[in-house]
């Protein structure tokens, strides 16, 4: 039974990562998942990223699974401190 419980939580997390959400929800989840030393997502940075890469946004919204890695790579190279 414990194994089934673990599998359920994995599926729930996977579904949450695949879901398309608003910019605000994506920003909040993204900032919780990244290490503290990485630059944080802000609305202006996310909007700039979206305007540069419109083909990544055929669906309406943001997805952790689809956009997190690409946004992180872009953010680190464009907003290094």
N, C-alpha and C positions, 0 to 999 in steps of 0.2 A: 504494500500500500504506500509506503514512503516513496518508492520509485515513481509511482503514478502521480503523487503530489508534486514531486520535483519536475516531472515532465510537464505538468500543467503550468507551473510557474515559468518554465522556459518558453512554452508556447505563448503565454500571456505577454512576456517581455518581447518576444519576436514580433507578435502582432502589434505591440505598441511602437516598436522600431520601424515597422513597415507602414504604419498608418500615415496618411497625409493629414497634416495639422496646420494651424495658422502660424504665421511668422512668430507671434508672441509665444506660442506653445513650444515651437521648435527652439527658439532662443533660450527659453527657460530650461528645457531638457538638455540641450547642447551644453549649456554652461554648467549643469550639474554633472555631466559625464566626463568633461575634460579635466586634466590636471590644472591646479590653481596657477601654475606658472605660464600657461598658454593664454594668449589674448582671448578675452571674452567676446561673445557675439553680442552685437547691438543691432537695433533696428536699421540704423543707417548703413552699417557694414553689410548686413544681410540684403538690403535693397540694392546696394551697389553690386554685390555678387550676382544677384538675380538679373540685373540689367546687363551684366557682362556675359552671362551664360544663359540666355533665354531658352536654349534647347534642352536644358536640364529640367525645365519646368513645363513640360507638356501637360502634366496633371496639375490640378489646382491645389497648391499647398506645398508644404515642406515635409520631407521624410528623413528621419535619422539615418535609416539604412542607405538611402540614395544620396543624400546631400551632405552628411556630416563630414566624411573624409575629404571630399572635394573642397568643401568650405574651409575646413581646418587647414589644408595645404595652402589654399589661396590666402587665407587670413594671415598665416605665419609669414608668408613671403611679402605681403603688401603692408603689414602693420607691425613689423618687427620693431621692438623698442631698444 
